[in-house]
């Protein structure tokens, strides 16, 4: 665990302690992991009492991440404990918790995600199929559907696609 990740864990605990004092609750510290990938900065998982953070975005946006994303996700945990299952993710209850934290409730981050975003097109292997008039690159999903019996037809020449 990096120093920045330790700081994120400490911040999460700070906000849990703050909420426990403010609302007279007894919320246990959530498990914190840094295995979240892609464009998402953080995710609260109520069932597992876990908060997941994107390590790449944490490293690239240290202070902003610690002061916005960490309390944002902790506010989801607090909202669930204080208001129950009927509270919506970014609804009135969550916003009131964010305001109690002294923060403006905003739903989305504005981090540059170019280093953390995973391009599906680069990950998925492309499979070549042809019709009477041209060649297509199909994703693994469509390739598997064809193996299972799906039939894809070229819109131009109206012939079925065949593996190259």
Secondary structure, DSSP 8 states (H G I E B T S, - for coil): --HHHHHHHHHHHHHHHHHHHHHT------EEE-B--TT--EEEETTTTEEEEBHHHHHHSHHHIIIIIHHHHHHHHHHHHHH-TTS-TTSHHHHHHHHHTT----S------TTT---HHHHS--EEEE-SS-EEEE-HHHHHHHHTT---B-TTT--B-EE-
